[in-house]
Amino acid sequence: MISYKDLGLVNTRKMFSKAMKEGYAVPAYNFNNLEQLQAIISACLESRSPVILQISKGARKYANQTLLRYMAEGAMNIVNASEHPIPVALHLDHGDTYELCVSCIETGFSSVMIDGSAHPYDENVELTKKVVNYAHKYDVTVEGELGVLAGIEDEVSHEASHYTNPDDVEDFVKRTGVDSLAISIGTSHGAYKFKVKPGESVPPLRFDILEEIEKRIPGFTIVLHGASSVLKEYVDIINKYGGKMEGAVGIPEDQLRHAAKSAVCKTNIDSDGRLVVTALVRKMLHDDPSNFDPRKYLGPAREELIKMIVHKNKEVLGSAGRA
C-alpha cells in the first residue's frame, strides 16, 4: 500500500473548506501524458493555485498505473522544491467500480470519485457508501454523483442528461457519507456540449437547481463536471489546419465564474486541455512538415496549455493566489 501522504499529496477536505469560505472553485485538470502534467503543475505554481490532478480510468490504462505513481511523485518533488508550494490532490475521475477505487487508493491517490449515477438510486447509494467506508479508513476523500451528464469523454458516455433532483441530495449525502457531490445542471462531457444553430446562444446552466441543492445541503461541496468552455480560438486553429470540429461549443466562462462563487468548489476541465494541445500540434506540423521531433511540437503545445490554465485560474475559477 502506498500512502498519498508519503508522496506529498493532500486530500481535498481543506481545499474545499477554504474554497467555500472564500468564494472560488478549485481547478481539477485531467492529464494523460507528461506534457499535460508539466503544464498543469507549472501553471498552478505560476498562478499560486491549489490544484486537483485528475486521472480517468482510460488515462490510467493509457499511461500505466506504475508510471503515473512516479509521475505524481516527481511532480510533488517539483512543487515542494518551489519557493511557494501549492496543495495538490491526485484524484480518480469517474471511477465506476469499487475495485478500481480500491486500486487507486492503494497506489497513492488522495481522492477518488465513484460514479454510480447510471445505476438505480439505491444501488448508487450502496456502491458509494461501500467506497466511502474503505476510503475513509485511509483518510482519502470521496466524490459521488447524482444526475447524469450527456456527452462522451473517455469511457463515460450518455446520450441524454438527467438533471439532479434536489429532493434526493440530502438523503444521498447522509446515507453515503461522501465528501463532495457532482451534480447535473446543464454541463456535459466532451467538446459538443450543445446543439445550437448559428446566432443562437448556449442554454444557461440551471442555477435554480443549484440554489435549491444549496438550501438542502448548506455548506456542502458541489462539483461541476463537463465544464470546459471549448475555447473558440483553439477550435478555429484545429479546423484551419486540417481538423473537423464544426459545431463544437462549451460552457460560457461567465457562467462558470458565477458557479465558482457558489457552493461549487471543484470544476472539472478536460476537453479544453485536449483542444489546446491538438490545435498547437496541428499548427506546428503544418508550419514545418519536415519536423519529426516530438519535443518541437509538444513543447509549444505545453507552453500554450500553461497560458490557458493560468487564464482559467485567474479569470474563471478565481483560484489564483489562493494556495
N, C-alpha and C positions, 0 to 999 in steps of 0.2 A: 504493500500500500504506500503510495506517495502522497504526502500531505501538501496541499497547496501552500500552506504556511511556510514550508521548507523552501518553496520556490520564490517566496517574497510576494505572493499574491494576497489579495484580500477578498472576502465575500462582499455581497452588495448591501449589507444591512446599514452600515454607517453612510455609505454613498447615498442611499435613498433617503435616509433621515435628513441629511444636510440639504439635499435637493428639494425635499418637501418644504423645509423651513425657508429656503432662500428663493424658491420660485424658478427653478430651471430643470432641465432634463439631462440625465447622464447619457452620453452617446454610447450606443452599442454597435460597433462596426464589425462586420463579418470579414474574415480573411481566409484565403485558400493557399497562399504561397508566401515566399519570403518577402517579395517586394511590397505586397499589401501590408504585411505585418510591420515592415520597416516604416512605411508611410504613416500608419496609424500611430505608432509609438512616437515617431519624430514630430508629427503634427500636434499630438496631445501634450508632449513636452513643451513644444514651442508656444502653445496657447495655454499651457498650465491647466489642462482639463483632466478631470478623472475620466477613466475610460473602461468600457467592458469589451474585451476581446471575445468575439463570438465565433464559434466553430459549429457548423451544421453536421449532421450525420454524413452527408455527402462529402463535405470537406475533410472530415476525419478519415474517410476511406481514401480519398484522393491523396492526402498529404502523408498518411501513415501516422498512427497514434503515437508511436515512439518518437518519431521526428518532431511531431507537434509539441510533445512534452519538453524536449530540449530547446525548441524554438521559443517556447514561452519562458523557459528559464533564462535563455540568452537575452530575451527582451527585458526581463526584470533586472538582469545584471546591468544593462544599459541605463534603465530607469533609475536604479539605486545609486549608480555612479554619477548621475547628473547633479547639477547644482541645486535644482528644485525637483526632487522626486514627486511622482504623482501616484495616487492609488489606482491599481489595475486589478480587475477581476477577469477570470477566464471562465467563459460561460458556454454551456451546451445549448445550441439553438434548436428548437423543435425536436427534442428527444421524443421518440414515440413508443419506447418500451422501458419497463423497469430495469431490464438487464443492461440496456445502453446507458442509462443514467448511473447505475452502479459502476459500470466500467469506467466512465468518465471521472466519477468521484475518486475511484481507486488509482487513477493515473494523473491526479493533480488539478482537476477542475475545482474552482471555488464556488461555482454556481451552476445549476442545471435547470433546464426547462423540461417539464413533462407535458406534452401536448396531447391531452385526451379529448380534445374538442370534437373529434369526429365520432366519438363513442356516445351512446345514450348517457344522459346526465348522471345517473347513479354509478355507472361504470367509470365515468370520468372522475367522479369523487373518489371512488375506491382506488383507482390507479394512482391518482395524485397523492392521496393520503399515504399510500404504500411507499412512494418515492420520498415524501417528506419525512416519514418515520426513519428511513435509512439515512437520508442526507443530514438531518439534524444531529444525528449521533456524532458526526464529524464536523459540525459547525459549517456545513455547506448550505447555502440558501437555495430556495426552490421557487421557480416561476410556474404558475399554472395558466390555463387558458379557458375562457368561456366565450362562446361565439365562434363563428367560422369566417375566415378571410378568404375571398376568392383569389384566383391567380395561381401562378406556377413559380416555384423557387426551389431549386434542388429537388428533393423528393417530396416536397409539400405541394399538393395540387388539389384545388377545389374549384368547381365551375361557378358556384354562386356563394355570395356572402350571406351569413345569418347574423344579424345584429345581436349583441349580448343583451340578454333580458335582465334588467336591473332587479327584478324580483328574485333572481337566483343568486346574486353575488354574495349577499350576507351569509346565506346558508352554506355556499361553497367554501368561502374563506374560513368559516367557523369549523366546518367538518373536516377540512383538509389540512389546515394549519400552514398553508402556503405563505411565502414572504412577499410575493408580488403577483399581480394578476394581469394577463394580457386580455384585452377586450377588443371587440369588433364594433367600430363606429364609422366605418366607411373607407378605411385604408384597405389595401390589398397587395398581394405579393407580385413581384416581377416589374417589368417596365411598361406594361399595358394595363394600367390600373382602371381606366375608364374608357368607354366608347363615346367620344364626343366628336361632333361634326365641326368643320371649320367655323370659327366665330362663336362657338358655344363655350360656356365656362364649365370648369370642372365642378361637379357637385360638391357642396360643402360637407365637411365632416359633421357627424351627428353629435354636436356638442350638448344637445338636450339629453341624450342618453348618458354622456359622460357626467353631466351635472347631477343627474338622478343617481348614478352609481356613487358619486362622491357623497351624496346625502346618506346612502345606505351603509357605506363603509368609510366614514370620515377618517382622514389621515392615513389611509391605506394606499400603498404604492400601486399605480396603474402603469401598464406597459402598452406602447403602440408598436405593433408590427407593421411591416409593409409601408414604411414611412419615407421612402425615397421620393425625391421631388422629380426624378427623371429629367435632369437639367438639360434644357433645350440645346445649349451650346455644344454639348457633347454628342447628343443625338444627331445634330446637324453635321458634326465632323464625321461621325460614323457613316452617315448617308452620303456625304460628299466623297468619301474615299472608299466606295465600293460596298458599303453596308446597306441593309434594307430594314429600316426600323420605322416605317411610316405609321403614324398614329400612336407612337409611344408617348405617354403622358402620366404624370405623377401627382403627388400631393403638394399644393402651393406652400411655399415656405412660410408665408404669414400665418397660415392655419397651424402649422407645426409649432411656430413660436407661441401662438395662443395656447395650444395644448400644453406646452412646456411650462407655462405659468400656473397650471392647474395641478391636479394630483398625478399627472403623467410625469413620472420621474425617470423613465427609461424609454428611449426612442431608438428603434432598430433601423439601421441603414445598411443595405447590401447592394441593391441594384445600382445606386449612384456610383459606388466604387467600381463596379464592373464596367459601367459605361465609360468612366474616365480612362481606365486602363485600355479598354478596347479602342476608344477614339484615338488615343495617342499612339498606340501601336500601329493602327491602320495608317495614320498620317505619316509616321516615321518611315514605315516600309514603302509607302507610296513615294515619299520625297527622295528616298535613297534605295532604289530597288536592288542595288548591289550589296546592301548591308545584310550580313548573316550573323552578326554578333548580338546575342540577346541583351547584353549589357547596354548596347547603344539604342535599343528601343524600349526596353523595360526600365532603364534608368530615367529617361524623360517621363515615362508614364508614372513612375513612382513620385517624381517631383510634382507633377500635376495633381496627383492624388493627395499629396500633402497640402497643397493650396486649397483643394476642395474641402478637406476635413477641417482645416483651420477656419475656413468660412462658416462651415456648419456649426462649429463650436462657438464662434463669436457671435454670429448674426442670426442663427436659427434656434439653437438649443439653449444658449445662454450659459453654457458650462465653462467657457474660457475664464481663467483666473480663479476657479473655484477649488482647485486641488489643495 
